[in-house]
Amino acid sequence: MTVNRLGLVVHGGRPEAVDAAAAVRAWCAELGVPCADIDVWHEGGRHNARDEVEAAGDPDLIVTLGGDGTFLRGARLAAENDALVLGVDLGRVGFLTEVSAAAMRSALDAVREGRFDIDSRLLLALRASRLLEIPSGMEALMEYGRGPLLPPPRVRTDCRVDEDWGVPLDVTALNDVVLEKLARDRQVSVGVYVSGRLLASYSADALLVATPTGSTAYSFAAGGPVVSPRAEALVFTPVAPHMTFDRSVVTAPDEPVGLRILERSGQAAVSIDGQLRGVLGPGDWIGVYAAPRRLRAVRLGPMDFYGRLRERMNLTDAPAAVADGSAAPLWSVTTPPPGDIAHLALLTAPDGPPRAP
């Protein structure tokens, strides 16, 4: 593809990310591709995604240099502009990033020459009973050395504001939308609705709705299921609920999840992909649903999600399982699949045949 303009999202606290950014700028200079840094915290704070991508000249490729947190910063910008996003892994976990710093230049060449696939990821959208606001003084409490907060989301201008259906917010989430308690000694009490029908009322530390991509983030830490990023679903997970039913619920992508703060609840913070975006009180609600647009991430080879899961989570063989024999082989098969299962996504060893379409 022709790269008309490139946007850079850099983890400025890592020297290796700063060095990699210089290499990306050099690549752009060699090919005459305009390049702009984007989501730069020290230049007047942070801004809404639309303002940031316009200031960067509407890039059609966004490159993130850091870990998964940096990728999430780039994802919110890429989704706003329907741009491609390429994650360069300079972090510690690396579920979302695609290539190492050593392979960065060859990855950029592959994108420019069209030698890549597009990994389409489900995003979450949000409606609320009212606009989200961050109380005065809260930003200073929430920084923790991470830089300024994002501003509250704006109202989408292409959607109707309705008394019953609430305010459509111009924001998307790649990982999750979280409603969590503000006071340590007071949980948040919430009525949870699926497709408009009450599922249950919870008193919990937090309640979250995650995408399949976000299933390995906060939802996983709270005991939620691991969901393939290729799946189409929403994952609702309560965090430390005071009730017997403490399991996650997986809904279809067209089954929205509503969270209504009950009368005697404490205030609740609304976080989107780990970023505080507002505070709500009793009587307020949010509705979380699959967004009409998708994130388009650069994929340079087959996605070995389960291999990455095994490595990142240190999933070693249980001693009892291998005490009387050899460990399970890393690859189940190395030969091409029979015709009746050739349509399945089967990964084989790197020196074996290509993955089935």
Residue, then its C-alpha position, 0 to 999 in steps of 0.5 A: m500500500t502507499v503510505n501517505r503519512l505516518g503517525l508515531v506513538v512512542h513510549g518516551g520513558r524507554p530509551e530503546a523506544v526513542d532510538a526506534a523512533a529515530a529509525v522510523r523517522a529515518w525510514c520515512a525521510e528516505l522514502g519521502v513519507p511525512c511523519a508526525d509524533i502523535d499523542v505527545w503528552h508534554e505539548g499542552g496535555r492530551h486531547n480527543a482522538r479526532d483533534e490529535v489525528e487532525a493535528a498529525g495530518d490524518p496519518d494512514l499508518i500509525v506505528t506504536l513503539g513500546g508495550d501494550g499500553t502504547f499500542l492501546r494509545g495508538a489504537r484509539l487514534a487509528a480507530e478514529n481515523d480508520a488507519l492501520v496500526l503496527g505495534v513494535d514490541l518494546g514492552r514486557v507482556g506484548f499480547l498486542t504488538e506485532v514485531s520486535a524492534a530488530a524486525m521493524r524496518s523490514a515490517l515497514d517495507a512489507v507494509r509499503e509493498g503490500r505484503f501483509d494481512i489486516d487483523s480486524r479487531l472488535l471495538l466497544a462503543l459507549r452510550a451513557s445517561r449523561l456526559l462523562e465528567i472528571p471532578s475537579g482535582m481528581e486528575a492530580l490524584m490519578e496521575y501516578g507518574r503516568g502523565p495527564l489524563l485524557p479529556p472526557p469523551r465528546v458526543r457523537t454528532d452522527c447519532r441521536v441523543d435520546e432520553d431513553w437511550g442516552v448520550p452516544l459518546d465519541v469513544t471506542a475501547l479495544n480492551d475494556v470498559v470498566l465501572e469501578k468503585l471510588a471509595r475503598d470502603r464502599q463497593v459499587s452497586v450495579g444492576v446489569y442488563v443484557s439486551g435490555r433485560l435485567l441479568a442480576s444486581y451486583s455489589a462489587d469492586a468493579l464490573l467490566v465489559a471486555t472484547p475478546t482482545g481485552s479478555t487477557a487483560y483486566s478481565f483475565a486478572a479478575g478470573g474471566p475466560v481467555v477468548s480468542p481475538r478472532a471470536e465475536a463476543l462481549v465478556f462481562t466480568p464482575v470483580a470481587p462481587h459479594m454474591t455467589f454468582d461470580r462468573s463471567v458472562v459471554t454475550a453475542p456481539d449484538e447483545p449489549v451490556g448495560l450497567r446502572i448504578l443503584e440508589r445506595s451505591g457509592q460513586a463509580a469511575v468509568s475507565i476506557d482501556g485503562q484511562l479514567r474518562g469520567v465519574l458517575g453516581p447513583g441513578d446513572w448508567i452506561g451501555v456498552y456494545a460492539a462498535p460499528r467500526r473495527l480496528r485494523a492492525v497490521r499482521l505480517g504472519p499467522m497469528d499464533f495467539y495460543g503460543r503467545l499465551r503460553e509464553r507470556m503466561n509461562l504456561t509450563d507443563a504440570p510436573a505431575a503430568v510429565a513425571d512418568g513420560s515426556a512432555a507434550p510436543l510443541w506442535s500437534v501435527t507437521t503434515p498438511p491437513p486432510g481435505d475435510i479440515a483444510h478450511l480450519a485455521l491450523l498452525t504447523a511448525p515453522d518449517g512445515p507447510p503454510r497454515a490452511p486458509 
